């Protein structure tokens, strides 16, 4: 199954790099949550350093981690509601 195996920040968006090489990206936590629910995270998924220095990649301050956390929280809510 095609899963998210790498997360980066670029041009103000969070990018999910999938196992097959496809990249999906958004700056919207709800959209990112949908990607998380559609693909899921690979067991060895990790974040690139651009997430830590996201202010250099189009984000105000270093808020890429905050957006990613919001997306994970929304994804969990969506998952629970689907049950």
FENZI-V882509 format. One record per residue. RES is the residue in three letters. SS is DSSP state (~ for helix, > for strand, _ for the rest). PHI is phi as a letter, one per 40 degrees, with the letter a starting at -180 (999 if undefined). Layout:
# FENZI-V882509
RES:SS:PHI
RES:SS:PHI
This chain:
# FENZI-V882509
UNK:_:999
UNK:_:c
UNK:_:b
UNK:>:c
UNK:>:b
UNK:>:a
UNK:>:b
UNK:>:b
UNK:>:b
UNK:>:a
UNK:_:f
UNK:_:g
UNK:>:b
UNK:>:c
UNK:>:b
UNK:>:b
UNK:>:c
UNK:>:c
UNK:_:d
UNK:_:c
UNK:_:g
UNK:_:c
UNK:>:b
UNK:>:b
UNK:>:a
UNK:>:a
UNK:_:b
UNK:_:c
UNK:~:c
UNK:~:c
UNK:~:c
UNK:~:c
UNK:~:c
UNK:~:c
UNK:~:c
UNK:~:c
UNK:~:c
UNK:~:c
UNK:~:b
UNK:_:g
UNK:>:c
UNK:>:c
UNK:>:d
UNK:>:b
UNK:>:c
UNK:>:a
UNK:>:c
UNK:_:c
UNK:~:c
UNK:~:c
UNK:~:c
UNK:~:c
UNK:_:b
UNK:~:c
UNK:~:c
UNK:~:c
UNK:~:b
UNK:_:g
UNK:_:b
UNK:_:c
UNK:_:f
UNK:_:b
UNK:_:c
UNK:~:c
UNK:~:c
UNK:~:c
UNK:~:c
UNK:~:c
UNK:~:c
UNK:~:c
UNK:~:c
UNK:~:c
UNK:~:c
UNK:~:c
UNK:~:d
UNK:~:c
UNK:~:c
UNK:~:d
UNK:~:c
UNK:~:c
UNK:~:c
UNK:~:c
UNK:_:c
